[in-house]
């Protein structure tokens, strides 16, 4: 009764204030007429001055048992609606809303006429209008591929100058693949085969252009060449109803080829896109990689489609996740992130979630879904209801409205909500005799045997490459699905009840998959955490062993023979390939060159240069040639993860902090707030060094980091200890953070410094000349071959924290070197100097093979030489250097 009252409120306001306009504007109580209101871009392509909302609502009136109103509405449509307007409309929207609305109206009109009480005067007028509209849409198919243009002029078609259309090159997959139900129904109703033929040709072309190795389709396709323009793939906006129509075309038309295609795609969706309860877009060519970190609200239809397919468990899981998001925000935002924050805040009263709720209730009979429906009704009345109808939400967080009530709100929302609560006796016909289009219009199932102008088996496409032996060719019997177990659905939902509040999708998607019976999905590289014992157990099962290296990275090796089964071995191989792709993608994303930390205070005076990892945020030192110079200060707390408690010691200084326990960007914000002019993060992995590990770069935290303006650099443990030792011995230590080491004459320009430093500069210049001669003989450690059967990947907690964790975490340390997989050097002991015997700070050996930039500095390696008394003789430096070269040559031989 509530649903009926709400429908009356919306429908009567449309008829009173808007008709014959296409839509009602509920805040201003008037109709939206295209051209008279400010343009809303593509959204307005649905409006064609053909009383859109009334046509879209026709069969809803009959479902809600409003037969008298239906009869009046049909008469209005026949009398008032003009389909011959000089206006450019969306082929997709006009098909599903107007053509579908006319066909749905015709379907229930002939049913009522047959029953003998209403519509006795009806003589197929709606079908004649549908046929007229069908012919007006056909010019859009005038392409070599058979894919339709996205827009058509109702009066002039496409490509004629007066049509103002026909220049487009791209269309969305759903736009071209959501035609077959309406077009085939039109052909079957009228006996005119051309409509079904055109729709089939478009579907055939998309199928042929699917990505053959992943069996996924992209979002946008070129209508002339068939090239994928947008190569991301999901089940939401741009693709959604393409999948829906493949399965429903099989149901309505009985053509096996549609089921074969759907099953092939569905297998790929469950393999790559479904990460219960999430559905995340991936790249069609690299389906193991996520294409985005948010989901759009249109995917809410998918649990309903899974019910039709008979795959109930994931349908329950995804639906429950969506319901928790609704409970948090009152409505489903247009887009929301994987941790369930709002990404796009609008909600145009979309019906997809109500659709899935209805299908799940029909499948499970679980009264829980009646409670869900009740929540939807209460929220609509409480937050969206206005005096002239129901207004779309402009922002679900603030509850602000938009002057908009789309036609699908009346066509779908009230239909699904009414059917959810209706008993059989509340209906004047059997809804099971019909299939729903994507706009919830009713097409009778008897069309499958009427005017079959197309041969049942589609011979235009070969399916020989498909192995359909694993396809389930029968529909599941819901009574067998839930034998004597009314708690089935609840047992699946229960673990997801608090998922949104906990905001921990990664934990749910794979790690905590002890959600009940049924096979667990394979572990994905992006979810892997080396500190998670369950993940390690899964690795073992897949035959993958994990080795923790001294520098904090992990090395993965797979031995297929050690896997628990051939299926596990296959999962392991897929996991390894994904890990390689993930590691390589991180490297490509932003490869920044290494930076330099130069100690410029007494007694170092610029002769100690430490190789530092860059940050992907904060001041770009390559654009500030002078760099940032200042005294260093250790912060409290040392991890920098909360407000700095010694700001007086940090102000106008370069802050030293330990890696771990929080994001790098968070540390940067905390020290910047305390007044620091720069920051150095020191690795907490004991003994790590730039001598033995590929250089790292510090990633951001996934948010906007423009507020961080100070430079941030990363030092491995060994190099960081040089600064810490210097502080212990000399207290005031001044450093220069720069993109590459500066020569000392530049650093001390205009300052008085000891003569031996200036003499040393001359010596260093001579040494540099000799070093360039030796360079050609020195092996490049970056080029040293890695163990080809192993996968080494940088694998950190969000900020390291000393633990190896998921490569797929939002903010790992990205490897800055091109050879992050070359892990075999990690166990070697290159001839890097050890701690000074006399307690003096020892400079890091900085071999030029790990410094891509020109760096005219060389550090002494005689541990007994005191900085403040004398300069190391040139012969000694060159001798040490030759030892280094020999050692690197020996390392290379060992590796080979």
N, C-alpha and C positions, 0 to 999 in steps of 0.2 A: 504493500500500500504506500509506503514511503517512496519507493521508486516511481510509482505511478504519479504521485503528487509532484515529485521533482520534475518528472518529464513534462507534466502539464504546465508547470511554471516556466520551463525553458521553451517549450514548443509554442505555447500561447503568446509569450512575449515576442518570439520570432514572427509569428503570424500577425500580431498586432502592430509591432513597431518596425519590422524590417521587410516583410514580404512586399513586393516580389524581388527584393535585393537578394544577393547570394548569401550573405551572412548577417547575423545580428551583432551590433556593437552594444554590449550589455551595460556599459557604464554611461553612455550617452543616449541610450534608448533609441537608436536609429539603425537603419540598414547600412551595410558597407557596400557601396557601389564603386566598382573599379574605375579609377580615373578621377573620382571626386574626393578621395581620401589620399593622404600622403602614401607614396609607394612603399611597400614592405619587401621589395625585391622578389625573389623566387616564390615566397609565400603567396603572393597575389596571383601566381600562375594558375591557381585552382579556381579562380573566379572568372566566369565567362558570361555574366549577365544572363544566366539561365536558371535562376532561383535554386541555386545549388543546395541549400540546406533542406528545402522541401523535398526535392528529388531524393536526396540522400536518406531522408527519414521515412520514405513511403512504407517499406516493409517492416520498419520498427513499429509503426502504428498497428499493424496486424498482429505482430508478436505480442504487443501489450494489450491485445484484445480491444483495440479502438477501431472497430470496423467502420463505424459511421464516419468518424473523422478521416479514415483512409479513403472512403468513397468520395468525400468532398475534396480531399487533397488531390486525388487522381484527376478529378474533373478540372481542378485549377491548373494542374500541370498541362493537361491536354489543351486547355483554352488559352493559357497565358504564356507558356514557355516558348521562347524562340531560340532555335539552335543555329540560326544562320547569321550570327553576329560577326561583324568585322573586329575580331578580338583574338589576340594570341594567347593560347592556353597550354598548359602542360598536358602532354599526351597521357602520361602516367596518372596524374590526378583526375583528369577527365574520364579516363577509362574506369578507374576503380570507384569513383564517386558518382559520376553522372550515368555512364553506360551501365555500370553495376547497379545503380539505383533504379534505373528504368527497367532493367531485366529482373531485379528482385521484386519490384512492384508488379511487373507482369506475372511473375511466378505465383505470387500470393493472390493476385486478382483472378487468375484462371482457377486457382484452388477454391476461392470463395464462390466463384460463379458456379463451379461444379457442385458445391454444397447446397446451392439453391436459394440462399436467402439474400445475399448481397451481390452487387456487381452484375446483375442479370443483363444490364445494358452494355456491358463491356465487350468490345469487339477487337481486342489486340492493339488498341491505340498506342499504349506505352511501347509495345514491341515495334510498331512502325517508327516511332520516334527514336528508339534504340538503333534501328537499322539505318535511319538517316544519319544519326551521329556516327555510327560505325563507318559509313562511307566518308564522312568528314575527317575521320582520323586516318583513313588509309593512305592519303598522300604522304604522310610522315614516313611510310615504309619504303619510299622511293630511293633506296640506297643500294649499293652493290652488295653489301653484307646482309641486308635484310633487317638490320637493327634500325628501329625507328628514330627519326629526329626527336629530340626531347620536347620540342614545341611545334604547334601547328596553328594556323589561322583558321578559325571555324568557317570563314566565308571563302578565303582564297587559297587554302592549303599551305604548301611550302614553296619556297624558291621564287615565286613570282614577286616582282618588286613590291606590289601592294600587300603581299603576305607578311612582309617584315620578318621573315624567318627563313630557315634553310641554310644559314651560314654556320650553324654549330657543328663542331667536330666530335664532341664528347657527350656521352650519356651515362647515367649510373646503371649498374647491373640490374637493380630492382626495377628501374624505369623501363628497361627493355625486356625484362624477364617476368613481368607481372601483368601479362595480357591474356594468357591462354584460357583462363576460366571464363572471362567475360566474352572473349572473341569466339571461343568454341561454343559457348552457350548460345551466342547470337547465331552462329552457323547452324547449330542443331535446332534451334527454335524456328529459323526461317528457311532452312534448306539451302542457304547460300554458303558454299564451302570456302569462299575466298578469305573470310575473316580468320577462320581456324588455321588455314594454310599459312597466312602471314605471321600469326602468333607463333606457330610451330617453327617457322623458319628462323625467327629471332632466337627462340630457345635453342635450336640446333646449333646456331652460330656461337652462342655463349658457351655451350657445352664443348664445342670443338676448340675454343680458345682457353679453356681452363688450363691452369698450370699442371702439366702432366705428372710431375713427380709428387706434388703435394695434393693434387685434385681439388685445389681451392680456386676461387675466382676473386678478382680484385674489385674495388669499389667503383671505379670509373673506366670506361672502355671507349676507344676511338671508333665511331660508328662506320668509318670508311675502311680503316685498315685492320681493325680488331686488336690493335695494340693496347695493352693495359696502361692507362694513364696514371691511375692511382693503384699501387700494387699492394696496399694493405687489405686484409681480409678479416671479416668478422661475421656476426649474425645480426648486427644492428643496422643503423641508417645506411642506405645505399645498396644493401644486399638483401636485407631481411626477407622480403616477400618473394624473392626469386626462389629461395629454398622452399618456402611455404607453398608456392604454386606448383613446384615439381611433385610434391607428395599429393597435393589436392587434385592435380591434373590426373594422376593415376586413379584416385578415388572416383572422380567424376567421369573420366573418359575410358578408364579400364585399359590404358596402354601401358604394357609392361616396361617399355623403355623409360618412361618417366620415373618409375619406381627404381629401376637400375641406377639411373642418374642420381636420384635422391639418396639412395643407400651409399653410393660412392662418395658423394659430398658429405653425408652425415658421418661416415667413418672418419673422414679428414677433419671435420669439425671437432669430433670427440677426441681425436688424437692430438690436435694442435691448439685449438681455440678454447675448448672446455677445460677449465681448471676449477672443478666444482668447489665452491658455488659460483666462481667467477666465469665470465666469458670474455676473453681478451683478444683484441685484434692482433694479428701476426702478419709478417711479410709472406706473400705467396711463394717467393723463391727461397726464403729462409724461414720456414714455418716454426722453427724452434725459437725465433726471436720475436719478442713482443713489439708491435708497431706503436703502441701508445699505452699510457698508464691510467686511462680512464675508460669508462663504459658509457654508452648513451642509452636513453630510456627506451628506445624502440626495440632493444633486444628483449624487453619484458614479454614479448609475444612468444619467445622461443620455448619456454616450459610448456605452453599450450600445444605447440607443434610436436614437442617430444611426447606428450600424452597421446596425440594422434598416431605417432610412430610406435608407441608402446614402451618407451624408455622412461619409466616413471621415476626411478631414484634421482637422476640428475635434475629432472623437472622439479621435484620437491625441494631439492637443495637450492637451486637458483631462485625459485619462487620465494623461499623463506628468506634468503639474503635480501631480495628486493623488498620484501615486506618489512624487514628490520630497518632498511633505509627509509621507507615510508613512515614508519613509526617515529623515526628520528626527525624527519623533515616535514611531516604531514602529507607530502606528495613526493612522487619520484622526480627528482631534478632532471632536466634534459640531459645532463651528463654528470657523472660522479666518479671520484677517483677510486683506486683499488683499496684505499683505506677509508672509503665511504665519506669523504668530504665532498662538498658541492664543487663541481667543476663549471657547469653552466647552471644558473639558478632558476631559469624559467621552467614553467610547467603548463603547457597549453591544454590541460585537461585530457591528456592522452588516455585511451581505453585499453592499451595492450595488457597492462597488469590485471585489469578486471577480466579480460579474455582468458588469460592463463588461470586465474582463480576459478572461473567457471569450469574450464576443462578439467582441472585437478579435482574439483568437487565431483564432477561426473565420473571420473576414473576411480576415486577412492571412497566416495560417499562419506568422507570425514567431515563432521560438523564444524571442525576447526575453520574450514574455508568459508563457512557461513559467517563466522566471526570476522574473518578478514573482509568479507563483503560489507559487513555492518560498519567496520572501521572506515572503509572507502566512502560509504554513504554519509557517515557522520562528519568526515573531514570536508566533503563537498559542501554540505549544508553549513558547516561552521566557518569555513575559510573562503569558499569560492562563490557562495550564493550572494547575489545582489538583487535589488528590486526588479531589474529588468532581465533576469536570467541568471546565468552562471558565468563568471569572468575568469579568464585564464590567469594564472599566477605569474607575475613579472619576476618575483624573487621569493622562493619558498622560505628563505631565511627571515625575511621581513614581513611576509604576508601581503606585499603590495600587489595590485591588480594591473592587468592589461585589458584594454578595451577590445576584447576578442572572445568570440565563442565559435570555434570551428564547427563545421557541419558534422565532423566525425563524432563529436560529443553526443549529438542526438542519434546519429546512425548506429553507433557502436556501444557507447558507455551504458546507456539505459537498457539496451537490448541484452547485453551480457549480465548486467546486474539483475534485471527482471528474471531472466532464465535461471540464474543462480538460485533464486529464492522460490521460483514457481514450481508447484506440483503439476503432475500431468493434467489434473482436472482444471487447472488455471489456463491451460492452452486450448485454443479452438482447433488446432491441427497438430500433427505429430512432427516435431522439429527434427526427429531422426531421419525424416525423408529428404532432408536438404543438407547441402554443404555450405559452409560460410566462405565467402570471398574474404580477401584481406580487409575489406571495408565492412565486413559482417553482413553482406547482402546474401539473400537466400537463393540458391540455384538447386532445382530438383534433381535428385539422383537418377531419375528415369531418363535424363538426357543421354546417359551413356549408351542407350540402345536406340536412340532416335536419330534419323538422318545421318547415319555413320558414313560420311562422304570420304573420310580418311581411313586407309587400311589400318587395322588394329595394331599391327607391328610396324613401327616406324623404320622403314628401310633406308632412310637417307643417311643414317649414321651407323657405323659399324661398332659393335661392342665386344669384338673378339678379344681385346686386350683385358677385359674385365673378368676377374675371377669372382663369380657371384655365388660360389658354393656356400659362402658363409652368410648369405643374405637370408633374412627371415621372411619368407613369402606369405606368412599368415599374420593376420591381425591378432593381438593378444586378447584373451578373454579376461575381462576385469574380475570376474568371479574367481578365476584361477589365480590371478595376480595377488589377491588378498584373501587367501583361504583362512577362515577362522582367525584372522589377525587384524582386528580394527586398530591395533597400535602400530601397524607397519609404518604409516606416514609419520606418526609422531616420533618414532624411534630415529627416523632420518633427520627430522627437523630439530629435535631437542639440542644436539650439540651446536646448532647454528643460532640458537636463540639470542645469544649475547654477542654475536660476532661483530656487529656494527659498533657497539659500545667499546668493545675491546680493540677495534680497529686493527686487526691483525690478520689480513687476508693471506699472507704468505704461510702463516702457521696452519691455516685451515686448508689452503689449497692442496698442500702435499703432506706436510710434516705430521699433522695431527689426524691423519686419515683413518683413525680407528673409529670411524663413525658408524660402524655396524658391519653387516655382512656385505659380500660383494667384492669384486676385485678392486684393488687400489690402482689409481692411475700411476704411470711411471714417474719417477722422480725427474724433475726438470733441472737443468743446470742453473737457471736463474733463481731457483728456490733453495739450492743446495747450501747447507751450512756445515762446515767441517767440525763445528763444536757440538752438533746435534747427534747424539748417539744413535738415534733411529735412522738418520740419514747414512751414517757410517755402516749400519747393518744392511741397509738397502744396497750400498755400494758393494759390500762384500758379496751379497747375493748376485749382483750383476757381474762379478768377477773383476771388479775395479779395486785396486789397492791404493791407499793414500799414504804418502810419505811427507812428514813435516820437515821442511828444510830449516837450516839455522837462521836464514835471513827472514823467516816469517811467512814465506810462501809455502804452498803445498804442491806436490807433484803427484799426478795421477797416472797410473799404468793399468791397462786392461789386459787380462789373460782370459780369453773367451772360454777356455777349457775349465777354468775354475768357477764359472757361473753355475748357479743352481739348476738352470734349465736353458734350453736353446732360446726360449722367449726372453728370459732374463739376460742372456748374452746379447740378444738383439737390442734390448733396452739399454744395456751398458754401452754398446757401440753408438747408439743414438745420443746417449748422455755425453760421451766423449766428443762426438762431432759437434754437439751443441756447445760444449765447453770451449772448444777451439774457436768456433764462430764468435762466441761471446767475448773471449779474450781479444780476438783480432778486431772485433767491432769497437771495443773500448779503446784500443790503441789508435784506431783510425779517427775516433771521435774528436780528439783534440790532442795532438802530439806537440807538446811544448818542449823547447830545448831546455837543457839543465841551466841552473843559475849558480851564482858564486856567493859564498860568504867569506869575506876577506877580513882577517883580524888586523886592525891598523894601529892599535895602541902599543905602548912599550911592553915588552921588548920585541914585539913581532914586526911592527911597522910595515904591514902589508905583505910580508913574505909568506904568510900561511894562508893558503886559499883552500877552502873546503867545497867540494862539489855538492850542490844542493838541488833538491827536487822542487819544481815550480808548483804553483797553485793555479787552478782554473778560475779563480776569483781574486778580487782585490786588485791592488796596483800592478799594472803590467810593467815589469822592470825593463823590458826591451824598449818601451816607449819613454822611459825616464833614464836617460843615459848616465846622469850623475848618480843614480841609485839612491838608497836611503842609508844614512850613516848615523850611528848613535851608540851609546853605551848599552850593554845588555843587563837585564835584570830578571831573576827567576821569580815567577809569579806564585801566588798562593790563592787557591789550591793549584798544585803543580800541573794537574790535568787540564786546567782552564775551562772546565765544563760548567762552572757556576760563576756567580759574580765574584770578581777579583777582590780579595780582602786586604791586599796591600797596594792600593792604587797609587799611594804617594811614592812608592819605590819604583813603580812602573811608568809613571807619567813622563812623557817625552823620551822614553827609552824603548829599546827593542826587547820585547818580552820573550823569555825562554819558557817552554812548557813541554810536558811529556805527551806523547801520542796515546790515545786510548779513551774509551768510555763515552765519547760523544762525537758529533760531526766536526770536521775541521772548521766549517763555516761558523759553527757555534763558538768555538774557541776564539776565532778571529773577532767575532762581534763582542765577546766579553772583554778581550784585551783592548780593543778599540774604544770601548765605552770607558775603560779605566785610564785612557789617555796615551796608550802606547802608540809609537810611530811605525811599528813593524812587529813581526812575530816570527819566531823560529820554533818549529815543532821537532822534538828529538825522539827518534824511534825508541820504543821500550823493548824491542827484541835484542837481548844481550848479544853483543858481538857483531851485529849487522853492520855492513860497510858498503860504500859505493864501489870498493875494489871488487867485491864478489857478487854484488846483486845488481840487476838492471835498475836504472833510475826510476823513481816514482813521480807521479804528479798527484797533487791533492785535489780531489773532486769536490764539487759543491754539495749542497744538501737537497737538491731538487727544487729549491725555491729560488726566488729572485735574489741574487747576491750583490746587486748594484749598490746596496748600502755599505758594503765593505770596501773601504778606500785605501787601507794600508797594505803593504806587501807582506806576503806570507811565504816562507820557504820551509822545506823539509830536510832534515839531516838524519842520516843513519846513525845508529848508536855510537859507532866508533868516532865519527866526525863530531858528533854532538859532545862526546866526552872530552874532546880537545878543548872546546870552549869552557865546559864545566871545570876542567882541571885548571885552565888559565884563570878562571874566577877565583878558585880556591887559593892560587898562588899569588895573583897580582890584584885581586879585588876589582879594580876598575878596568874592565875590558871593553874596548870600542871596536865595533865591526862595521863593515860596509856591505850592504846587500845590493847586488847588481846583477845585470844579465850576464856579464863576464868579467873576469878579474881585470882590475885597472893596474897600469904600471905605477910604480911608487912615486915617480916624479910628478904624475898627475895628482895622486892622492895628497901629497904633502906640498903642493904648489903654494908658495908664499909662507910656508911654516919653517921654523928652525928645527932641523933634525940632525942627529949625529952624523959626522962625516962618513963614518964607515957604511952607513946606509946608502949614501950617494955613491961611494965607491962600489958598493955591492951592485948598484943599478948597472954600472958599466960592465961589471963582470957578468951580470945576468944577460945583458944584451949579447956579449960574446958567446955565452952559453947557448942562447936561443938560436944563434946562427948555426952553431954546431948541431944543435938538436934537430934542426930541420933537415940536416944531411942524414942524420941517423934515422929519421922518421920512416924513410922508405923501407928500412929493414925490419921495422917493428910490427908484429902481428896486431891486428885489430881485434880486441876481445869481443866486440859486438858481432864479428863475423865468425867467431868460433862455432863449429858445428854443434848442434844440440843433439840429444838422443832422440832420434826420429820416432821411436815407438812410444815416447812418453809425452804427456801433455803437462807442461808447467804453467800454472796460471796464478796471477796475483790474486790472493784470496783473503780478503780482510773483513773484519767487523765494520760497521759504519765508520768507525775511526780506528780500526785496528784493534785497540784494546789488548794487544798481545796475543789475541786468538786468531786462528785462521777461520774464515767464515765464508759466506756466500759471495761468489763472484757477482751474482745478480743483485746484490744489495744495492739500494739506491745510490749510495755514495762510496764506492770502494776507492782505494788508491788505484788510479789507472796506471798501468805501466807506460812510462814515457819512452822507453827504448823500443826499438823495433823488434827486439828479440826476447820478449817476456817468456817465451817458452823454453829458452835455452837455460836449463836449470843445472846442467851437469857441472858447471864451475863451482856450484855452491859449496861442495865438500872439499874443494882444493884449498891449499893455504898459500896464496900468492905472497911474495916477499914484501909484505907491508910492514912497516916498523911497529914494534910493540911499545908498550908504555915505557917512558923514560926511566932509566935506573935511578937517576938523581932526583927524581920527583918533578922535574921541569915538564911543562906541557909539551906534548909531542905533536908536531904537525902531521896532517894526513898526507900520505903519499897520493898524489893526484896524477896518475899516468895519463898522458894525452889521449890514449886510445879510448878513454871513457868520457872525453870532453870534446864534443863536436865543434865547439867554438874555438877560435884562436885564443890561446891562453898562455901568455908569455911569462909564466911563473914556474919555478921549480922549488920544491921544499927539501930542506936538508933531512938526511936520514941517519946522521951520526947521533946516536942517542946521548953521547957524552958531551956534545958541544953545547955550551951555554949561550943563549941568545944575547945576553947583555954584555958579553966579554969579547967575542970575536966572531968573525964570519968564517964559515966552513970553507976550506981551500977548494978551488975549482977542480983539481984532480980528483979529490975525494967524491965530489958530486958526480962527476962523469963516470967514475968507477962504479958508484952505486947504481947509476942509471943503466950502465951496461949489464950489471947483474939483473936488473929488472927485465931488460930486454931478453936476456938468456932464459930467465924464469918463465916469461910469457911464451917463448918459443917451446920450452919444455912442456908447459901446460897444453899447448896446442897439439904437440905430439901425443901426450897422454890421452887427450880426448879422442884424437883420431884412432 
